[in-house]
Amino acid sequence: MASVTQDSSRLYDKLAEVIEEKKDLRNPLIEILRIAQEIFGYLPVEVQEFVAEKMGIPASKIYGVVTFYNFFSMKPRGKYTLNVCTGTACFVKGAPRLIQMIAEELGVQMGETTEDGRFTMSAVRCVGACSLAPVFVIGEDTFGRIDNKDKVKEILARYE
């Protein structure tokens, strides 16, 4: 941690306070990692090692938890997560084409984040909006029956 900037040093100090506050709770690891991800925006290996050291547990255990739960990310994520439904109804009604249109508009593939940090595109199994298939979700907003690039472009423009 010798080359840590002043800003990141403050983030690590904040995380250390959280760990100290939560470490004696029953099974605190997931809560601590959740807060760490809020602080840093994601959970790079350096943050995982910091948590492991402060909690006195193996880094491999931290890594196991981070990679098991899809809520956690080891890569920076965009301001908005764009989840494309790939469940059966959406798949049959055009999810592959929807994914292609979104990918072309954003210039990213599934699991990637746009260069401007605005969007991370990911796939989910079902969002429970089968009657609107194909569907994608940004935050709390669900968009369905998307069948052309103009609609995709119009929707994405709303999120700055």
DSSP file (Angstrom, degrees, kcal/mol; ACC not computed):
  #  RESIDUE AA STRUCTURE BP1 BP2  ACC     N-H-->O    O-->H-N    N-H-->O    O-->H-N    TCO  KAPPA ALPHA  PHI   PSI    X-CA   Y-CA   Z-CA
    1    1 A M    >         0   0    0      0, 0.0     3,-1.3     0, 0.0     8,-0.0   0.000 360.0 360.0 360.0  17.1    0.0    0.0    0.0
    2    2 A A  T 3   +     0   0    0      1,-0.3     0, 0.0     0, 0.0     0, 0.0   0.837 360.0  47.0 -65.9 -33.8    3.1    2.3   -0.3
    3    3 A S  T 3  S+     0   0    0      2,-0.0    -1,-0.3     0, 0.0     2,-0.2   0.098  80.5 137.2 -97.4  25.0    1.9    4.0   -3.5
    4    4 A V    <   -     0   0    0     -3,-1.3     2,-0.0     1,-0.1     0, 0.0  -0.515  51.9-127.0 -72.6 132.8   -1.6    4.7   -2.2
    5    5 A T     >  -     0   0    0     -2,-0.2     4,-2.2     1,-0.1     5,-0.1  -0.254  24.3-106.5 -72.7 167.6   -2.9    8.1   -3.1
    6    6 A Q  H  > S+     0   0    0      2,-0.2     4,-1.8     1,-0.2     5,-0.1   0.899 119.8  50.6 -63.0 -41.0   -4.3   10.4   -0.4
    7    7 A D  H  > S+     0   0    0      1,-0.2     4,-1.7     2,-0.2    -1,-0.2   0.937 112.4  44.7 -63.8 -46.6   -7.9    9.8   -1.6
    8    8 A S  H  > S+     0   0    0      1,-0.2     4,-2.5     2,-0.2    -1,-0.2   0.845 108.0  59.6 -68.8 -29.9   -7.6    6.1   -1.7
    9    9 A S  H  X S+     0   0    0     -4,-2.2     4,-2.3     1,-0.2    -1,-0.2   0.903 104.8  49.9 -60.9 -40.6   -5.9    6.2    1.8
   10   10 A R  H  X S+     0   0    0     -4,-1.8     4,-2.4     2,-0.2    -1,-0.2   0.888 109.0  52.4 -63.7 -38.5   -9.1    7.9    3.1
   11   11 A L  H  X S+     0   0    0     -4,-1.7     4,-2.4     1,-0.2    -2,-0.2   0.918 110.2  47.4 -64.4 -42.2  -11.2    5.2    1.5
   12   12 A Y  H  X S+     0   0    0     -4,-2.5     4,-2.6     2,-0.2    -2,-0.2   0.882 110.5  52.7 -65.9 -37.4   -9.1    2.5    3.2
   13   13 A D  H  X S+     0   0    0     -4,-2.3     4,-2.0     2,-0.2    -2,-0.2   0.919 109.8  48.7 -61.8 -43.1   -9.3    4.4    6.5
   14   14 A K  H  X S+     0   0    0     -4,-2.4     4,-2.0     1,-0.2    -2,-0.2   0.914 111.7  48.8 -63.1 -43.0  -13.1    4.5    6.2
   15   15 A L  H  X S+     0   0    0     -4,-2.4     4,-2.8     1,-0.2    -2,-0.2   0.897 107.7  54.9 -63.9 -40.0  -13.1    0.7    5.4
   16   16 A A  H  X S+     0   0    0     -4,-2.6     4,-2.4     1,-0.2    -1,-0.2   0.895 107.5  50.4 -60.0 -39.8  -10.9    0.0    8.4
   17   17 A E  H  X S+     0   0    0     -4,-2.0     4,-2.3     2,-0.2    -1,-0.2   0.912 110.3  49.6 -63.5 -42.4  -13.5    1.9   10.6
   18   18 A V  H  X S+     0   0    0     -4,-2.0     4,-2.5     2,-0.2     5,-0.2   0.927 111.2  48.9 -62.1 -45.5  -16.3   -0.2    9.1
   19   19 A I  H  X S+     0   0    0     -4,-2.8     4,-2.5     1,-0.2    -2,-0.2   0.928 111.5  49.1 -61.4 -45.0  -14.4   -3.4    9.8
   20   20 A E  H  < S+     0   0    0     -4,-2.4     4,-0.3     1,-0.2    -1,-0.2   0.899 114.6  46.0 -60.8 -40.7  -13.7   -2.4   13.3
   21   21 A E  H  < S+     0   0    0     -4,-2.3    -1,-0.2    -5,-0.2    -2,-0.2   0.859 124.6  30.2 -69.2 -37.0  -17.4   -1.6   13.9
   22   22 A K  H >< S+     0   0    0     -4,-2.5     3,-2.2    -5,-0.2    -2,-0.2   0.611  90.2  93.4-102.2 -14.3  -18.8   -4.7   12.3
   23   23 A K  T 3< S+     0   0    0     -4,-2.5    -1,-0.1     1,-0.3     4,-0.1   0.736  85.1  53.0 -61.1 -24.7  -16.2   -7.4   12.9
   24   24 A D  T 3  S+     0   0    0     -4,-0.3    -1,-0.3    -3,-0.2    -2,-0.1   0.478  85.7 104.8 -90.8  -1.2  -17.7   -8.7   16.1
   25   25 A L  S <  S-     0   0    0     -3,-2.2     2,-0.5     1,-0.1    -3,-0.0  -0.318  90.5 -88.6 -68.1 161.8  -21.2   -9.2   14.6
   26   26 A R  S    S-     0   0    0      1,-0.3    -1,-0.1     2,-0.1    -2,-0.1  -0.642 107.1 -10.5 -74.1 123.6  -22.2  -12.8   13.8
   27   27 A N  S    S+     0   0    0     -2,-0.5     4,-0.3    -4,-0.1     3,-0.3   0.959  80.7 168.3  51.1  64.4  -21.0  -13.6   10.2
   28   28 A P     >  +     0   0    0      0, 0.0     4,-2.6     0, 0.0     5,-0.2   0.586  45.2  94.6 -82.6  -9.5  -20.0  -10.0    9.3
   29   29 A L  H  > S+     0   0    0      1,-0.2     4,-2.8     2,-0.2     5,-0.2   0.876  84.0  46.0 -58.1 -47.8  -18.1  -10.7    6.1
   30   30 A I  H  > S+     0   0    0     -3,-0.3     4,-2.4     1,-0.2    -1,-0.2   0.905 114.8  48.5 -63.9 -40.4  -20.8  -10.2    3.5
   31   31 A E  H  > S+     0   0    0     -4,-0.3     4,-2.2     2,-0.2    -1,-0.2   0.912 112.5  48.5 -64.9 -41.9  -22.0   -7.0    5.2
   32   32 A I  H  X S+     0   0    0     -4,-2.6     4,-2.6     1,-0.2    -2,-0.2   0.918 112.9  47.6 -64.5 -42.9  -18.4   -5.7    5.4
   33   33 A L  H  X S+     0   0    0     -4,-2.8     4,-2.4    -5,-0.2    -2,-0.2   0.874 109.4  54.1 -66.3 -36.4  -17.8   -6.6    1.7
   34   34 A R  H  X S+     0   0    0     -4,-2.4     4,-1.7    -5,-0.2    -2,-0.2   0.937 112.4  43.1 -61.5 -46.1  -21.1   -4.9    0.7
   35   35 A I  H  X S+     0   0    0     -4,-2.2     4,-2.5     2,-0.2    -2,-0.2   0.888 111.1  55.4 -67.9 -38.9  -20.0   -1.7    2.4
   36   36 A A  H  X S+     0   0    0     -4,-2.6     4,-2.8     1,-0.2     5,-0.3   0.904 107.3  50.2 -59.4 -40.8  -16.5   -2.0    1.0
   37   37 A Q  H  X S+     0   0    0     -4,-2.4     4,-2.4     1,-0.2    -1,-0.2   0.872 109.1  51.4 -67.2 -35.5  -18.0   -2.2   -2.5
   38   38 A E  H  < S+     0   0    0     -4,-1.7    -2,-0.2     2,-0.2    -1,-0.2   0.915 113.3  45.8 -62.9 -42.2  -20.1    0.9   -1.8
   39   39 A I  H  < S+     0   0    0     -4,-2.5    -2,-0.2     1,-0.2    -1,-0.2   0.936 127.7  24.7 -67.1 -48.4  -16.9    2.7   -0.7
   40   40 A F  H  < S-     0   0    0     -4,-2.8    -2,-0.2     2,-0.2    -3,-0.2   0.641  98.8-123.4 -95.9 -17.0  -14.7    1.7   -3.6
   41   41 A G  S  < S+     0   0    0     -4,-2.4    36,-0.5    -5,-0.3     2,-0.3   0.185  87.7  16.4  91.6 -17.7  -17.3    1.0   -6.3
   42   42 A Y  S    S-     0   0    0     -6,-0.3    32,-0.2    34,-0.1    -2,-0.2  -0.934  84.2-102.5-167.6-179.9  -16.0   -2.6   -6.7
   43   43 A L        -     0   0    0     30,-3.4    -6,-0.1    -2,-0.3     5,-0.0  -0.659  37.3-177.7-123.4  76.9  -13.8   -5.1   -4.9
   44   44 A P    >>  -     0   0    0      0, 0.0     4,-2.0     0, 0.0     3,-0.7  -0.226  45.4 -99.5 -66.2 164.9  -10.4   -5.3   -6.5
   45   45 A V  H 3> S+     0   0    0      1,-0.2     4,-2.8     2,-0.2     5,-0.2   0.852 122.3  59.6 -54.5 -38.6   -7.9   -7.9   -5.1
   46   46 A E  H 3> S+     0   0    0      1,-0.2     4,-1.8     2,-0.2    -1,-0.2   0.888 106.8  45.9 -60.5 -40.0   -6.1   -5.1   -3.0
   47   47 A V  H <> S+     0   0    0     -3,-0.7     4,-2.5     2,-0.2    -1,-0.2   0.905 111.7  51.9 -69.3 -41.4   -9.4   -4.4   -1.2
   48   48 A Q  H  X S+     0   0    0     -4,-2.0     4,-2.5     1,-0.2    -2,-0.2   0.914 110.3  48.5 -60.1 -43.0  -10.0   -8.1   -0.6
   49   49 A E  H  X S+     0   0    0     -4,-2.8     4,-2.6     2,-0.2    -1,-0.2   0.872 109.6  52.8 -65.6 -36.9   -6.5   -8.5    0.8
   50   50 A F  H  X S+     0   0    0     -4,-1.8     4,-2.6    -5,-0.2    -2,-0.2   0.933 110.8  46.5 -62.6 -46.9   -7.0   -5.5    3.1
   51   51 A V  H  X S+     0   0    0     -4,-2.5     4,-2.2     2,-0.2    -2,-0.2   0.921 112.6  50.7 -61.6 -44.5  -10.3   -6.9    4.5
   52   52 A A  H  X>S+     0   0    0     -4,-2.5     5,-2.0     1,-0.2     4,-1.2   0.927 112.0  46.8 -59.4 -46.6   -8.6  -10.3    5.0
   53   53 A E  H  <5S+     0   0    0     -4,-2.6     3,-0.4     1,-0.2    -2,-0.2   0.935 114.2  46.4 -62.5 -47.0   -5.7   -8.8    6.9
   54   54 A K  H  <5S+     0   0    0     -4,-2.6    -1,-0.2     1,-0.2    -2,-0.2   0.811 118.5  42.1 -67.1 -29.9   -7.9   -6.6    9.1
   55   55 A M  H  <5S-     0   0    0     -4,-2.2    -1,-0.2    -5,-0.2    -2,-0.2   0.552 106.7-124.9 -94.4  -8.3  -10.2   -9.5    9.9
   56   56 A G  T  <5 +     0   0    0     -4,-1.2    -3,-0.2    -3,-0.4    -4,-0.1   0.863  68.7 121.7  69.0  35.8   -7.5  -12.1   10.3
   57   57 A I  S   <S-     0   0    0     -5,-2.0    -1,-0.3    -6,-0.2    -2,-0.2  -0.898  71.0 -85.0-126.8 158.5   -8.9  -14.5    7.7
   58   58 A P    >>  -     0   0    0      0, 0.0     4,-1.2     0, 0.0     3,-1.0  -0.325  27.8-132.3 -64.1 141.0   -7.4  -15.9    4.6
   59   59 A A  H 3> S+     0   0    0      1,-0.3     4,-2.7     2,-0.2     5,-0.2   0.806 106.5  66.3 -60.2 -29.1   -7.7  -13.8    1.4
   60   60 A S  H 3> S+     0   0    0      1,-0.2     4,-2.1     2,-0.2    -1,-0.3   0.834  97.6  52.9 -63.5 -31.6   -8.9  -17.0   -0.4
   61   61 A K  H <> S+     0   0    0     -3,-1.0     4,-1.9     2,-0.2    -1,-0.2   0.915 109.8  47.7 -68.5 -42.2  -12.0  -17.0    1.8
   62   62 A I  H  X S+     0   0    0     -4,-1.2     4,-2.7     1,-0.2     5,-0.2   0.950 112.2  49.6 -60.6 -49.6  -12.7  -13.3    0.8
   63   63 A Y  H  X S+     0   0    0     -4,-2.7     4,-2.5     1,-0.2     5,-0.2   0.889 108.1  54.5 -58.4 -41.2  -12.1  -14.2   -2.9
   64   64 A G  H  X S+     0   0    0     -4,-2.1     4,-1.2     1,-0.2    -1,-0.2   0.900 111.4  44.0 -60.2 -42.5  -14.5  -17.2   -2.6
   65   65 A V  H  X S+     0   0    0     -4,-1.9     4,-2.0     2,-0.2    -2,-0.2   0.927 113.5  50.5 -68.2 -45.5  -17.3  -15.0   -1.2
   66   66 A V  H  < S+     0   0    0     -4,-2.7     6,-0.2     1,-0.2    -2,-0.2   0.885 115.5  42.1 -62.1 -39.9  -16.7  -12.2   -3.8
   67   67 A T  H  < S+     0   0    0     -4,-2.5    -1,-0.2    -5,-0.2    -2,-0.2   0.709 111.7  56.0 -82.6 -18.8  -16.8  -14.7   -6.7
   68   68 A F  H  < S+     0   0    0     -4,-1.2     2,-0.5    -5,-0.2    -2,-0.2   0.919 100.2  60.2 -77.2 -44.8  -19.7  -16.7   -5.4
   69   69 A Y  S >< S-     0   0    0     -4,-2.0     3,-1.3     1,-0.1    -1,-0.1  -0.740  70.2-152.3 -91.3 124.5  -22.2  -13.9   -5.0
   70   70 A N  T 3  S+     0   0    0     -2,-0.5    -1,-0.1     1,-0.3    -4,-0.1   0.584  89.2  75.8 -73.8  -6.5  -23.0  -12.1   -8.3
   71   71 A F  T 3  S+     0   0    0      2,-0.0    -1,-0.3     0, 0.0     2,-0.2   0.842  86.4  75.0 -66.2 -33.2  -23.8   -8.9   -6.3
   72   72 A F    <   -     0   0    0     -3,-1.3     2,-0.4    -6,-0.2   -38,-0.1  -0.555  67.4-163.1 -85.5 146.2  -20.1   -8.4   -5.9
   73   73 A S        -     0   0    0     -2,-0.2   -30,-3.4     1,-0.1     4,-0.1  -0.992  21.5-165.8-131.2 136.7  -17.8   -7.2   -8.7
   74   74 A M  S    S+     0   0    0     -2,-0.4   -29,-0.2   -32,-0.2   -32,-0.1   0.427  80.2  62.6 -95.5  -1.3  -14.1   -7.3   -9.0
   75   75 A K  S    S-     0   0    0    -34,-0.1   -32,-0.1   -31,-0.1    37,-0.0  -0.902 100.4 -90.9-120.1 151.0  -14.2   -4.8  -11.9
   76   76 A P        -     0   0    0      0, 0.0     2,-0.3     0, 0.0   -34,-0.1  -0.337  45.6-147.9 -58.2 139.6  -15.3   -1.2  -11.9
   77   77 A R        -     0   0    0    -36,-0.5     4,-0.1     1,-0.1    43,-0.1  -0.745  15.1-104.1-109.7 159.1  -19.0   -0.9  -12.8
   78   78 A G        -     0   0    0     -2,-0.3    40,-0.3     2,-0.2    41,-0.2  -0.219  34.0-104.1 -73.8 168.7  -20.9    1.8  -14.5
   79   79 A K  S    S+     0   0    0     38,-2.5     2,-0.4     1,-0.1    40,-0.2   0.875 112.5  36.9 -57.7 -38.3  -23.1    4.3  -12.9
   80   80 A Y  E    S-a  119   0A   0     38,-2.8    40,-2.1    37,-0.1     2,-0.6  -0.954  75.8-145.2-119.4 136.1  -26.0    2.3  -14.2
   81   81 A T  E     -a  120   0A   0     -2,-0.4    58,-0.9    38,-0.2     2,-0.7  -0.896  12.9-157.1 -97.3 124.5  -26.3   -1.5  -14.6
   82   82 A L  E     -aB 121 138A   0     38,-3.2    40,-2.7    -2,-0.6     2,-0.6  -0.894   9.5-164.6-104.0 107.0  -28.2   -2.5  -17.6
   83   83 A N  E     -aB 122 137A   0     54,-2.9    54,-2.8    -2,-0.7     2,-0.5  -0.840   2.9-159.1 -98.9 118.4  -29.6   -6.0  -17.1
   84   84 A V  E     -aB 123 136A   0     38,-3.0    40,-2.4    -2,-0.6     2,-0.3  -0.843  20.3-126.4 -96.2 127.4  -30.9   -7.7  -20.2
   85   85 A C  E     +a  124   0A   0     50,-2.4    50,-0.3    -2,-0.5    40,-0.2  -0.577  29.0 176.0 -74.5 129.2  -33.3  -10.6  -19.5
   86   86 A T        +     0   0    0     38,-3.0    39,-0.2    -2,-0.3    -1,-0.1   0.079  34.0 131.1-119.4  20.8  -32.2  -13.8  -21.2
   87   87 A G  S  > S-     0   0    0     37,-0.3     4,-3.1     1,-0.1     5,-0.2  -0.124  76.3 -89.2 -65.7 173.0  -35.0  -16.0  -19.8
   88   88 A T  H  > S+     0   0    0      1,-0.2     4,-2.8     2,-0.2     5,-0.2   0.905 124.5  45.9 -55.3 -51.9  -36.9  -18.3  -22.1
   89   89 A A  H  > S+     0   0    0      1,-0.2     4,-2.0     2,-0.2    -1,-0.2   0.929 117.6  43.9 -61.3 -45.3  -39.7  -15.9  -23.1
   90   90 A C  H  4>S+     0   0    0      2,-0.2     5,-2.4     1,-0.2     4,-0.2   0.898 113.5  51.5 -67.2 -39.2  -37.2  -13.0  -23.7
   91   91 A F  H ><5S+     0   0    0     -4,-3.1     3,-1.3     3,-0.2    -2,-0.2   0.947 112.4  45.3 -61.7 -47.9  -34.8  -15.3  -25.5
   92   92 A V  H 3<5S+     0   0    0     -4,-2.8    -1,-0.2     1,-0.3    -2,-0.2   0.856 113.4  51.1 -64.3 -35.1  -37.5  -16.6  -27.8
   93   93 A K  T 3<5S-     0   0    0     -4,-2.0    -1,-0.3    -5,-0.2    -2,-0.2   0.278 135.5 -70.5 -92.4  11.9  -38.9  -13.1  -28.5
   94   94 A G  T <>5S+     0   0    0     -3,-1.3     4,-2.4    -4,-0.2     3,-0.3   0.660  77.0 142.0 120.0  16.9  -35.6  -11.5  -29.4
   95   95 A A  H  ><S+     0   0    0     -5,-2.4     4,-3.0     1,-0.2     5,-0.2   0.897  78.9  55.6 -56.7 -41.2  -33.2  -11.1  -26.5
   96   96 A P  H  > S+     0   0    0      0, 0.0     4,-1.9     0, 0.0    -1,-0.2   0.915 111.0  44.6 -58.9 -40.0  -30.1  -12.0  -28.7
   97   97 A R  H  > S+     0   0    0     -3,-0.3     4,-2.5     2,-0.2    -2,-0.2   0.897 112.7  51.7 -68.1 -40.8  -31.1   -9.2  -31.1
   98   98 A L  H  X S+     0   0    0     -4,-2.4     4,-2.6     2,-0.2     5,-0.2   0.923 109.2  50.3 -60.8 -44.8  -31.7   -6.8  -28.2
   99   99 A I  H  X S+     0   0    0     -4,-3.0     4,-2.8     1,-0.2    -1,-0.2   0.912 110.5  50.4 -59.4 -43.0  -28.3   -7.6  -26.8
  100  100 A Q  H  X S+     0   0    0     -4,-1.9     4,-2.4    -5,-0.2    -2,-0.2   0.915 110.8  48.3 -62.1 -44.4  -26.7   -6.9  -30.2
  101  101 A M  H  X S+     0   0    0     -4,-2.5     4,-2.1     2,-0.2    -2,-0.2   0.921 114.6  45.2 -63.6 -43.9  -28.5   -3.6  -30.5
  102  102 A I  H  X S+     0   0    0     -4,-2.6     4,-2.8     2,-0.2     5,-0.3   0.924 112.5  51.6 -65.4 -44.3  -27.5   -2.5  -27.0
  103  103 A A  H  X>S+     0   0    0     -4,-2.8     4,-2.3    -5,-0.2     5,-0.9   0.903 111.5  47.2 -59.5 -42.8  -23.9   -3.7  -27.5
  104  104 A E  H  <5S+     0   0    0     -4,-2.4    -1,-0.2    -5,-0.2    -2,-0.2   0.894 113.9  47.5 -66.7 -39.6  -23.6   -1.7  -30.8
  105  105 A E  H  <5S+     0   0    0     -4,-2.1    -2,-0.2    -5,-0.2    -1,-0.2   0.904 122.4  33.5 -68.3 -41.6  -25.1    1.4  -29.2
  106  106 A L  H  <5S-     0   0    0     -4,-2.8    -2,-0.2     2,-0.2    -1,-0.2   0.700  99.8-129.0 -89.2 -21.0  -22.9    1.3  -26.2
  107  107 A G  T  <5S+     0   0    0     -4,-2.3     2,-0.3    -5,-0.3    -3,-0.2   0.799  72.0 104.2  75.2  28.5  -19.8   -0.2  -27.7
  108  108 A V      < -     0   0    0     -5,-0.9    -1,-0.3    -6,-0.2     2,-0.2  -0.922  61.0-133.3-135.4 161.8  -19.5   -2.9  -25.1
  109  109 A Q    >   -     0   0    0     -2,-0.3     3,-2.2     1,-0.2    12,-0.4  -0.583  53.6 -58.9-104.5 173.8  -20.1   -6.6  -24.8
  110  110 A M  T 3  S+     0   0    0      1,-0.3    12,-0.2    -2,-0.2    -1,-0.2  -0.271 126.2  18.4 -54.0 131.7  -21.9   -8.5  -22.0
  111  111 A G  T 3  S+     0   0    0     10,-3.6    -1,-0.3     1,-0.3     2,-0.2   0.360 102.6 114.6  88.3  -4.9  -20.2   -7.9  -18.7
  112  112 A E    <   -     0   0    0     -3,-2.2     9,-2.1     9,-0.2     2,-0.4  -0.582  58.5-133.8-100.1 162.1  -18.3   -4.9  -19.9
  113  113 A T  B     -C  120   0A   0      7,-0.2     7,-0.2    -2,-0.2    -4,-0.1  -0.919  28.5-107.7-114.3 138.9  -18.5   -1.2  -18.8
  114  114 A T    >   -     0   0    0      5,-2.9     3,-2.0    -2,-0.4    -7,-0.1  -0.239  30.1-113.7 -61.8 152.8  -18.7    1.7  -21.2
  115  115 A E  T 3  S+     0   0    0      1,-0.3    -1,-0.1     2,-0.1    -8,-0.0   0.830 117.7  54.3 -57.7 -34.0  -15.6    3.9  -21.5
  116  116 A D  T 3  S-     0   0    0      1,-0.1    -1,-0.3     3,-0.0    -2,-0.1   0.480 112.0-121.0 -81.6  -0.3  -17.4    6.8  -20.0
  117  117 A G  S <  S+     0   0    0     -3,-2.0   -38,-2.5     2,-0.2   -37,-0.1   0.643  79.7 118.7  74.6  14.0  -18.4    4.7  -16.9
  118  118 A R  S    S+     0   0    0    -40,-0.3   -38,-2.8     1,-0.2     2,-0.4   0.919  70.5  24.6 -80.1 -44.7  -22.1    5.2  -17.6
  119  119 A F  E     -a   80   0A   0    -40,-0.2    -5,-2.9   -41,-0.2     2,-0.4  -0.939  48.0-166.9-128.9 144.1  -23.3    1.6  -18.2
  120  120 A T  E     -aC  81 113A   0    -40,-2.1   -38,-3.2    -2,-0.4     2,-0.5  -1.000  24.3-147.2-118.8 126.6  -22.3   -1.9  -17.3
  121  121 A M  E     +a   82   0A   0     -9,-2.1   -10,-3.6    -2,-0.4     2,-0.3  -0.812  27.0 161.4 -97.6 130.4  -24.2   -4.4  -19.4
  122  122 A S  E     -a   83   0A   0    -40,-2.7   -38,-3.0    -2,-0.5     2,-0.4  -0.946  32.4-121.2-141.7 164.2  -25.1   -7.8  -17.8
  123  123 A A  E     -a   84   0A   0     -2,-0.3     2,-0.3   -40,-0.2   -38,-0.2  -0.834  21.5-169.9-107.0 143.9  -27.5  -10.7  -18.4
  124  124 A V  E     -a   85   0A   0    -40,-2.4   -38,-3.0    -2,-0.4   -37,-0.3  -0.939  26.6-127.6-128.5 155.2  -30.1  -11.9  -15.9
  125  125 A R  S    S-     0   0    0     -2,-0.3     2,-0.3     1,-0.3    -1,-0.1   0.876  84.1 -11.8 -73.1 -38.8  -32.2  -15.1  -16.1
  126  126 A C        -     0   0    0    -40,-0.1    -1,-0.3   -39,-0.1   -42,-0.0  -0.938  39.9-171.5-163.8 138.2  -35.6  -13.5  -15.6
  127  127 A V        -     0   0    0     -2,-0.3    -1,-0.1    -3,-0.1     9,-0.0   0.370  52.7-113.6-111.3   1.9  -37.1  -10.2  -14.5
  128  128 A G  S    S+     0   0    0      1,-0.1     3,-0.1     2,-0.0    -2,-0.0   0.761  88.9 108.0  75.6  25.2  -40.7  -11.4  -14.3
  129  129 A A    >   +     0   0    0      1,-0.1     3,-2.2     2,-0.0     4,-0.2  -0.288  29.5 146.7-125.2  47.3  -41.9   -9.3  -17.2
  130  130 A C  G >   +     0   0    0      1,-0.3     3,-1.6     2,-0.2    -1,-0.1   0.793  66.1  63.0 -57.5 -32.7  -42.4  -12.0  -19.8
  131  131 A S  G 3  S+     0   0    0      1,-0.3    -1,-0.3    -3,-0.1    -2,-0.0   0.682 104.5  49.3 -68.4 -15.3  -45.4  -10.3  -21.4
  132  132 A L  G <  S-     0   0    0     -3,-2.2    13,-2.8    12,-0.0    -1,-0.3   0.314  97.4-171.3-101.5   6.3  -43.1   -7.4  -22.3
  133  133 A A    <   +     0   0    0     -3,-1.6     2,-0.1    11,-0.2   -43,-0.1  -0.076  59.9  45.9 -54.2 144.0  -40.4   -9.7  -23.9
  134  134 A P  S    S+     0   0    0      0, 0.0    12,-1.0     0, 0.0    11,-0.9   0.611  86.8 174.0 -77.4 151.5  -37.7   -8.9  -24.8
  135  135 A V  E     - D   0 144A   0    -50,-0.3   -50,-2.4     9,-0.2     2,-0.3  -0.908  22.3-176.1-129.0 146.5  -36.9   -6.8  -21.7
  136  136 A F  E     -BD  84 143A   0      7,-2.2     7,-3.0    -2,-0.3     2,-0.4  -0.977  14.3-148.8-136.0 157.9  -34.0   -4.9  -20.2
  137  137 A V  E     -BD  83 142A   0    -54,-2.8   -54,-2.9    -2,-0.3     2,-0.5  -0.972  11.0-172.8-128.4 134.4  -33.9   -3.2  -16.8
  138  138 A I  E >  S-BD  82 141A   0      3,-2.6     3,-2.5    -2,-0.4     2,-0.3  -0.972  71.6 -48.9-123.8 114.2  -31.9   -0.1  -15.7
  139  139 A G  T 3  S-     0   0    0    -58,-0.9   -56,-0.1    -2,-0.5   -59,-0.0  -0.462 124.2 -21.2  61.0-121.0  -32.2    0.5  -12.0
  140  140 A E  T 3  S+     0   0    0     -2,-0.3     2,-0.5    -3,-0.1    -1,-0.3   0.397 117.3 101.9 -96.7   0.3  -35.9    0.3  -11.2
  141  141 A D  E <   -D  138   0A   0     -3,-2.5    -3,-2.6     2,-0.0     2,-0.4  -0.760  54.3-162.0 -96.1 126.6  -37.0    1.0  -14.8
  142  142 A T  E     -D  137   0A   0     -2,-0.5     2,-0.5    -5,-0.2    -5,-0.2  -0.900   3.2-167.7-109.1 133.3  -38.1   -1.9  -17.1
  143  143 A F  E     +D  136   0A   0     -7,-3.0    -7,-2.2    -2,-0.4     2,-0.3  -0.980  13.4 176.4-123.7 125.6  -38.2   -1.5  -20.8
  144  144 A G  E     +D  135   0A   0     -2,-0.5   -11,-0.2    -9,-0.2    -9,-0.2  -0.789  50.4  32.2-129.5 170.5  -40.0   -4.1  -23.0
  145  145 A R        +     0   0    0    -13,-2.8     2,-0.7   -11,-0.9    -1,-0.2   0.869  68.4 169.6  53.9  42.0  -40.9   -4.9  -26.6
  146  146 A I        +     0   0    0    -12,-1.0    -1,-0.2   -14,-0.2     3,-0.1  -0.750   8.0 157.8 -86.5 115.7  -37.8   -3.2  -27.8
  147  147 A D        +     0   0    0     -2,-0.7     2,-0.3    -3,-0.1    -1,-0.1   0.338  50.9  45.2-126.3   6.5  -37.5   -4.0  -31.5
  148  148 A N  S  > S-     0   0    0      1,-0.1     4,-1.6   -50,-0.0     3,-0.5  -0.997  73.7-117.9-151.8 158.6  -35.3   -1.3  -33.1
  149  149 A K  H  > S+     0   0    0     -2,-0.3     4,-2.9     1,-0.2     5,-0.2   0.808 109.6  62.4 -63.3 -32.6  -32.1    0.7  -32.5
  150  150 A D  H  > S+     0   0    0      1,-0.2     4,-2.5     2,-0.2    -1,-0.2   0.901 104.3  47.7 -62.9 -40.2  -33.9    4.0  -32.3
  151  151 A K  H  > S+     0   0    0     -3,-0.5     4,-2.5     2,-0.2    -1,-0.2   0.920 112.4  49.7 -64.6 -43.4  -35.8    2.9  -29.2
  152  152 A V  H  X S+     0   0    0     -4,-1.6     4,-2.6     1,-0.2     5,-0.2   0.951 112.5  47.0 -59.4 -49.6  -32.6    1.6  -27.6
  153  153 A K  H  X S+     0   0    0     -4,-2.9     4,-1.8     1,-0.2    -2,-0.2   0.900 111.9  50.8 -59.8 -43.5  -30.9    4.9  -28.4
  154  154 A E  H  X S+     0   0    0     -4,-2.5     4,-0.5    -5,-0.2    -1,-0.2   0.909 112.5  46.1 -62.1 -43.9  -33.8    7.0  -27.0
  155  155 A I  H >< S+     0   0    0     -4,-2.5     3,-1.4     1,-0.2     4,-0.3   0.940 112.0  49.6 -65.2 -48.0  -33.9    5.0  -23.8
  156  156 A L  H >< S+     0   0    0     -4,-2.6     3,-1.5     1,-0.3    -1,-0.2   0.812 100.9  64.9 -63.8 -30.5  -30.2    5.1  -23.1
  157  157 A A  H 3< S+     0   0    0     -4,-1.8    -1,-0.3     1,-0.3    -2,-0.2   0.724  89.9  67.9 -64.8 -21.0  -30.1    8.9  -23.7
  158  158 A R  T << S+     0   0    0     -3,-1.4     2,-0.8    -4,-0.5    -1,-0.3   0.682  88.7  73.2 -70.7 -17.1  -32.3    9.3  -20.6
  159  159 A Y    <         0   0    0     -3,-1.5    -1,-0.2    -4,-0.3   -79,-0.1  -0.810 360.0 360.0-108.4  96.3  -29.4    8.2  -18.4
  160  160 A E              0   0    0     -2,-0.8    -1,-0.2   -42,-0.0    -2,-0.1   0.395 360.0 360.0-107.9 360.0  -26.7   10.8  -18.1
